[in-house]
Amino acid sequence: MFVSLIVIILILVFGYIYSTGFERNSNRNRRNYIKLISFLLILQSGLRNVAVGSDTYQYLQRFLTTKNSSWLQLFQDFFLYYKLGIGKDPGYSILEKIFQIFITNYQLWLLFIAILFFYALGRFIYYNTSKISHAVVAYVTYSVLFFSFFSITGHRQTIATAIILLCFELIKKRNFFLFLFWVLIASTIHKSVMIFIPFYFIGTFKKFKLINIISLLIFPVGILLRNELFGILKIFGLYENFEIYEGAGTFTFTLMYLLISVVALIRLKYISSLSINSKYYYNALSLGLLLLPLTWVNPSAMRVVQFFSIFILILIPFIIESFKVYSVKIKSAARLFFIFLMIIVFVRANIDFEYKFFWQEMSLGDNYN
């Protein structure tokens, strides 16, 4: 936990440093801040020990398997998957093999994934914020709510999500065919990304207030019918290998997501005046809320939710910014309160989390015993 807490502190310290001076909210200053924080997050993710994260060591074994596989075998696996449904996400192994033409070191593969993801995340934050304070809140939120997955666990979805974040600009530019092309590419790496395709159309809905209200009203029904909703996704082949977990649930994340949704609805009028792209953030928030009950069936369903919930990284800073209609002091107090709350949530959730760099000794988790 100590290393991760240091990173959060650095996000705040550098945010304060970059927020002072005449050019504090210039695009160049904000871009430099995002580059610096992206660099720190790349190091944190890419230099981790293979024992950090529940899947990192497992992906090491897959990396070695790919290294010993022929191109012919990988392409056969690719066609078998799409012809007979045998195997899983064959595009990931092909991407690994392409990387291994140049580099066969797994630690550098982790760095490559981190560079790809945090470049995409940084670009996403840069194009959808306007102030240093927005970027600070976005990165603190990421470190608390999304770090444990994208930074230290899933490889395939981290790559797929990076592609989705880059594709968001294609949605805003209304370039459907290029958007579809990259989503289909991403689907060979993680099939669940296909659920993002409807967002190209839903994201532009102008009655996003109504959609937000409907999603809040439907959410309790979704909790009651969560098993049936999970069954629908299995029919479409998104989660055919996942079963229902007794006692599954994401209480803290669900409570926070509901709170964000309610506050965002209350502040919608002001947020809409702050960003011409607010409809995308609200519609993504609503879709994430509709899918959130799935996490109460199987925690792995969070992978589907995260394609949409990651938009809260942008929406939360605008929620806080909306309080400036009362006074700058109230806005600043709201931002400080939120950051303090995030740090408390982080400490409580990660009190037993152990992080080691690749050159340090660390035992594998219990899931490998």
C-alpha positions as CSV (number, residue, x, y, z in Angstrom):
1,M,0.0,0.0,0.0
2,F,2.9,2.4,0.8
3,V,4.1,2.7,-2.8
4,S,0.6,3.3,-4.1
5,L,-0.1,5.9,-1.4
6,I,3.2,7.7,-2.4
7,V,2.0,7.8,-6.0
8,I,-1.3,9.5,-4.9
9,I,0.6,12.0,-2.8
10,L,2.8,12.8,-5.8
11,I,-0.3,13.3,-8.0
12,L,-1.4,15.9,-5.4
13,V,2.0,17.5,-4.9
14,F,2.7,17.9,-8.6
15,G,-0.9,19.0,-9.1
16,Y,-0.3,21.8,-6.7
17,I,3.1,22.8,-8.3
18,Y,1.6,22.8,-11.8
19,S,-1.4,24.8,-10.5
20,T,0.7,27.8,-9.5
21,G,2.0,30.3,-11.9
22,F,0.7,32.4,-14.7
23,E,0.1,29.5,-17.2
24,R,-1.4,27.1,-14.6
25,N,-4.4,26.2,-16.8
26,S,-2.8,26.5,-20.2
27,N,-3.0,23.5,-22.4
28,R,0.8,23.1,-22.4
29,N,1.0,23.1,-18.6
30,R,-1.9,20.6,-18.3
31,R,-0.3,18.4,-21.0
32,N,3.0,18.4,-19.1
33,Y,1.3,17.5,-15.9
34,I,-0.5,14.6,-17.5
35,K,2.8,13.4,-19.1
36,L,4.5,13.4,-15.7
37,I,1.7,11.5,-13.9
38,S,1.4,9.1,-16.8
39,F,5.2,8.4,-16.5
40,L,4.8,7.7,-12.7
41,L,1.8,5.4,-13.3
42,I,3.7,3.6,-16.1
43,L,6.6,2.9,-13.7
44,Q,4.3,1.8,-11.0
45,S,2.5,-0.7,-13.2
46,G,5.4,-1.8,-15.5
47,L,8.0,-2.3,-12.8
48,R,5.8,-4.5,-10.5
49,N,6.8,-7.9,-9.3
50,V,5.0,-10.8,-11.1
51,A,3.4,-11.6,-7.7
52,V,1.6,-8.3,-7.6
53,G,-1.9,-8.7,-8.9
54,S,-4.0,-11.8,-9.0
55,D,-3.3,-12.5,-12.7
56,T,0.2,-11.2,-13.4
57,Y,2.1,-14.5,-12.8
58,Q,-0.6,-16.4,-14.8
59,Y,0.0,-14.0,-17.7
60,L,3.7,-14.7,-17.4
61,Q,3.0,-18.4,-18.0
62,R,0.9,-17.5,-21.1
63,F,3.7,-15.2,-22.3
64,L,6.2,-18.1,-22.2
65,T,3.7,-20.4,-23.9
66,T,3.3,-17.9,-26.7
67,K,7.0,-17.6,-27.0
68,N,7.3,-21.4,-27.6
69,S,4.4,-21.4,-30.0
70,S,4.8,-21.2,-33.8
71,W,3.1,-18.6,-35.9
72,L,1.2,-21.4,-37.7
73,Q,-0.2,-22.6,-34.4
74,L,-1.3,-19.1,-33.4
75,F,-3.1,-18.5,-36.7
76,Q,-4.7,-21.9,-36.5
77,D,-5.9,-21.1,-33.0
78,F,-7.2,-17.8,-34.3
79,F,-9.3,-19.4,-37.1
80,L,-10.4,-22.3,-34.8
81,Y,-11.8,-19.7,-32.4
82,Y,-13.8,-17.8,-35.0
83,K,-14.9,-20.9,-36.8
84,L,-15.6,-23.4,-34.0
85,G,-15.5,-21.2,-30.9
86,I,-12.5,-23.1,-29.5
87,G,-10.1,-21.1,-27.4
88,K,-10.2,-17.6,-26.0
89,D,-9.3,-14.1,-27.3
90,P,-6.6,-15.3,-29.8
91,G,-5.7,-11.8,-30.8
92,Y,-3.9,-11.3,-27.5
93,S,-1.4,-14.2,-28.3
94,I,-0.8,-12.8,-31.8
95,L,0.0,-9.3,-30.3
96,E,2.3,-11.0,-27.8
97,K,4.1,-12.9,-30.6
98,I,4.5,-9.6,-32.6
99,F,6.1,-8.0,-29.5
100,Q,8.3,-11.0,-29.1
101,I,9.8,-10.5,-32.5
102,F,11.7,-7.6,-31.0
103,I,11.7,-8.3,-27.2
104,T,11.2,-11.5,-25.3
105,N,11.4,-10.1,-21.8
106,Y,8.1,-10.3,-19.8
107,Q,8.9,-7.3,-17.7
108,L,9.2,-5.2,-20.8
109,W,5.9,-6.6,-21.9
110,L,4.4,-5.2,-18.7
111,L,6.0,-1.9,-19.5
112,F,4.6,-1.9,-23.0
113,I,1.0,-2.6,-21.8
114,A,1.4,0.2,-19.2
115,I,2.7,2.7,-21.8
116,L,-0.2,1.9,-24.1
117,F,-2.8,2.2,-21.4
118,F,-1.5,5.3,-19.7
119,Y,-0.9,7.0,-23.1
120,A,-4.6,6.4,-23.9
121,L,-5.8,7.4,-20.4
122,G,-3.7,10.6,-20.5
123,R,-5.0,11.5,-23.9
124,F,-8.5,10.8,-22.7
125,I,-8.1,13.1,-19.7
126,Y,-6.3,15.8,-21.7
127,Y,-9.0,16.1,-24.4
128,N,-11.9,16.0,-21.9
129,T,-10.7,18.4,-19.2
130,S,-9.8,22.0,-19.1
131,K,-7.9,22.6,-15.8
132,I,-5.1,21.1,-13.9
133,S,-7.5,20.5,-11.0
134,H,-9.7,18.4,-13.2
135,A,-6.7,16.2,-14.1
136,V,-5.7,15.9,-10.4
137,V,-9.2,14.7,-9.4
138,A,-9.3,12.3,-12.4
139,Y,-5.9,10.7,-11.5
140,V,-6.8,10.4,-7.8
141,T,-10.1,8.8,-8.7
142,Y,-8.2,6.4,-11.0
143,S,-5.7,5.5,-8.3
144,V,-8.5,4.6,-5.8
145,L,-11.2,3.0,-8.0
146,F,-9.4,1.6,-11.1
147,F,-5.7,1.0,-10.1
148,S,-6.3,-2.5,-8.7
149,F,-7.5,-3.7,-12.1
150,F,-5.8,-1.8,-14.9
151,S,-2.5,-1.2,-13.3
152,I,-1.8,-4.6,-11.7
153,T,-4.2,-7.3,-13.0
154,G,-5.8,-7.7,-16.4
155,H,-3.6,-7.6,-19.4
156,R,-6.2,-8.3,-22.1
157,Q,-8.8,-5.9,-20.9
158,T,-6.3,-3.2,-20.1
159,I,-5.2,-3.3,-23.8
160,A,-8.8,-3.4,-25.0
161,T,-9.8,-0.5,-22.7
162,A,-6.8,1.5,-24.0
163,I,-8.2,1.1,-27.5
164,I,-11.6,2.1,-26.4
165,L,-10.3,5.3,-24.7
166,L,-8.5,6.2,-28.0
167,C,-11.7,5.4,-29.9
168,F,-13.7,7.9,-27.9
169,E,-12.4,10.7,-30.0
170,L,-13.7,8.8,-33.1
171,I,-17.1,8.8,-31.5
172,K,-17.0,12.6,-31.0
173,K,-15.8,13.0,-34.6
174,R,-18.6,10.6,-35.8
175,N,-16.2,8.3,-37.7
176,F,-18.1,5.1,-37.3
177,F,-16.2,2.8,-39.6
178,L,-12.8,3.6,-38.1
179,F,-14.4,3.3,-34.7
180,L,-15.9,-0.1,-35.6
181,F,-12.6,-1.3,-37.1
182,W,-10.7,-0.7,-33.9
183,V,-13.4,-2.1,-31.6
184,L,-13.4,-5.3,-33.7
185,I,-9.6,-5.4,-33.4
186,A,-9.9,-5.0,-29.6
187,S,-12.6,-7.7,-29.5
188,T,-9.9,-10.3,-30.6
189,I,-8.0,-9.3,-27.4
190,H,-11.0,-9.2,-25.1
191,K,-14.4,-10.1,-26.5
192,S,-16.4,-8.2,-23.9
193,V,-15.4,-4.9,-25.6
194,M,-18.2,-5.6,-28.1
195,I,-20.6,-4.2,-25.6
196,F,-19.2,-0.8,-26.2
197,I,-20.3,-0.6,-29.8
198,P,-23.9,0.6,-29.0
199,F,-22.3,3.5,-27.2
200,Y,-21.4,5.1,-30.5
201,F,-25.2,5.7,-30.9
202,I,-26.3,5.9,-27.3
203,G,-23.6,8.3,-26.3
204,T,-25.0,11.1,-28.5
205,F,-28.5,10.9,-27.0
206,K,-29.5,14.5,-26.1
207,K,-32.1,13.5,-23.5
208,F,-29.4,12.3,-21.2
209,K,-31.2,13.7,-18.1
210,L,-34.1,11.4,-18.8
211,I,-31.8,8.4,-19.4
212,N,-30.0,9.2,-16.1
213,I,-33.3,9.2,-14.3
214,I,-34.5,6.0,-15.9
215,S,-31.2,4.2,-15.1
216,L,-31.6,5.2,-11.4
217,L,-35.2,3.9,-11.4
218,I,-34.3,0.7,-13.2
219,F,-31.3,-0.1,-11.0
220,P,-33.3,-1.7,-8.1
221,V,-35.1,-3.8,-10.7
222,G,-31.7,-4.8,-12.1
223,I,-30.5,-5.9,-8.7
224,L,-33.6,-8.1,-8.3
225,L,-33.3,-9.5,-11.8
226,R,-29.5,-9.6,-11.9
227,N,-29.3,-13.4,-12.6
228,E,-31.6,-13.0,-15.6
229,L,-29.5,-10.1,-16.9
230,F,-26.4,-12.1,-16.5
231,G,-28.0,-14.9,-18.4
232,I,-28.7,-12.5,-21.4
233,L,-25.0,-11.7,-21.6
234,K,-24.1,-15.3,-21.5
235,I,-26.5,-15.9,-24.4
236,F,-24.6,-13.3,-26.4
237,G,-21.4,-15.1,-25.6
238,L,-19.8,-12.4,-23.4
239,Y,-19.6,-14.4,-20.2
240,E,-20.2,-18.0,-21.1
241,N,-17.4,-19.3,-18.8
242,F,-18.5,-17.4,-15.7
243,E,-20.9,-18.8,-13.2
244,I,-23.2,-17.3,-10.5
245,Y,-21.4,-16.6,-7.2
246,E,-23.3,-16.9,-4.0
247,G,-22.6,-13.8,-1.9
248,A,-21.2,-11.8,-4.7
249,G,-21.3,-8.0,-4.4
250,T,-19.4,-4.8,-4.8
251,F,-20.9,-2.8,-2.0
252,T,-18.4,0.1,-1.7
253,F,-18.2,0.6,-5.5
254,T,-21.9,0.3,-6.0
255,L,-22.6,2.8,-3.2
256,M,-20.1,5.3,-4.6
257,Y,-21.4,4.8,-8.2
258,L,-25.0,5.4,-7.0
259,L,-24.0,8.5,-5.1
260,I,-22.1,9.9,-8.1
261,S,-25.1,9.2,-10.3
262,V,-27.5,11.1,-8.0
263,V,-25.2,14.1,-7.5
264,A,-24.5,14.2,-11.2
265,L,-28.2,14.4,-11.8
266,I,-28.7,17.2,-9.3
267,R,-25.8,19.1,-10.9
268,L,-26.7,18.3,-14.5
269,K,-27.8,21.8,-15.4
270,Y,-24.5,23.4,-14.4
271,I,-22.3,20.6,-15.7
272,S,-24.0,20.8,-19.1
273,S,-22.9,24.5,-19.3
274,L,-19.3,23.5,-18.5
275,S,-18.8,20.9,-21.2
276,I,-20.3,20.5,-24.6
277,N,-19.5,16.7,-24.3
278,S,-21.4,16.2,-21.1
279,K,-24.0,14.0,-22.9
280,Y,-21.3,11.4,-23.5
281,Y,-20.3,11.3,-19.8
282,Y,-23.9,11.1,-18.6
283,N,-24.9,8.4,-21.1
284,A,-21.8,6.3,-20.2
285,L,-22.6,6.8,-16.5
286,S,-26.2,5.5,-17.1
287,L,-25.0,2.5,-19.1
288,G,-22.5,1.6,-16.4
289,L,-25.3,1.9,-13.7
290,L,-27.6,-0.4,-15.7
291,L,-24.8,-3.1,-15.9
292,L,-23.6,-2.7,-12.3
293,P,-26.1,-5.3,-10.9
294,L,-24.1,-7.9,-12.8
295,T,-21.2,-7.5,-10.3
296,W,-23.6,-8.8,-7.7
297,V,-23.8,-12.1,-9.7
298,N,-20.1,-12.5,-10.5
299,P,-17.4,-10.0,-9.6
300,S,-15.7,-10.6,-13.0
301,A,-18.7,-8.8,-14.6
302,M,-16.9,-5.6,-13.4
303,R,-15.0,-5.9,-16.7
304,V,-18.1,-5.0,-18.6
305,V,-19.0,-2.2,-16.3
306,Q,-15.6,-0.6,-16.5
307,F,-15.9,0.2,-20.2
308,F,-18.5,2.8,-19.1
309,S,-17.6,3.5,-15.4
310,I,-14.2,4.9,-16.4
311,F,-16.0,8.0,-17.7
312,I,-16.5,9.0,-14.1
313,L,-12.9,10.1,-14.2
314,I,-14.1,13.0,-16.3
315,L,-17.5,13.5,-14.8
316,I,-16.4,13.8,-11.2
317,P,-14.1,16.8,-11.8
318,F,-17.0,18.6,-13.6
319,I,-19.4,17.8,-10.7
320,I,-16.9,19.5,-8.4
321,E,-16.4,22.4,-10.8
322,S,-20.2,23.0,-10.9
323,F,-20.0,24.2,-7.3
324,K,-18.3,27.4,-8.3
325,V,-21.7,28.8,-9.0
326,Y,-22.0,29.3,-5.3
327,S,-18.4,30.4,-4.7
328,V,-14.8,29.4,-5.4
329,K,-14.3,28.5,-1.8
330,I,-17.1,26.1,-1.8
331,K,-15.8,24.5,-5.0
332,S,-12.3,24.2,-3.4
333,A,-13.8,22.7,-0.3
334,A,-15.8,20.2,-2.3
335,R,-12.6,19.1,-4.1
336,L,-10.6,18.8,-0.9
337,F,-13.4,16.8,0.7
338,F,-13.6,14.5,-2.2
339,I,-9.9,13.9,-2.3
340,F,-9.8,13.2,1.4
341,L,-12.7,10.8,1.1
342,M,-10.9,9.0,-1.8
343,I,-7.8,8.6,0.3
344,I,-9.8,7.2,3.2
345,V,-11.5,4.7,0.9
346,F,-8.1,3.7,-0.6
347,V,-6.5,3.1,2.8
348,R,-9.4,1.1,4.1
349,A,-9.5,-1.1,0.9
350,N,-5.8,-1.6,0.6
351,I,-4.6,-1.9,4.2
352,D,-3.2,-5.4,3.4
353,F,-2.2,-4.8,-0.2
354,E,1.5,-5.6,-0.8
355,Y,3.5,-4.0,-3.7
356,K,7.0,-5.0,-4.6
357,F,9.2,-4.0,-7.6
358,F,10.4,-6.8,-9.9
359,W,13.9,-6.7,-8.3
360,Q,12.5,-7.4,-4.8
361,E,11.5,-10.7,-3.3
362,M,7.8,-11.5,-3.1
363,S,5.7,-14.6,-2.6
364,L,2.9,-15.6,-5.0
365,G,-0.6,-15.1,-3.8
366,D,-2.8,-17.8,-2.3
367,N,-4.6,-18.2,-5.7
368,Y,-1.5,-19.9,-7.0
369,N,-1.2,-22.4,-4.1
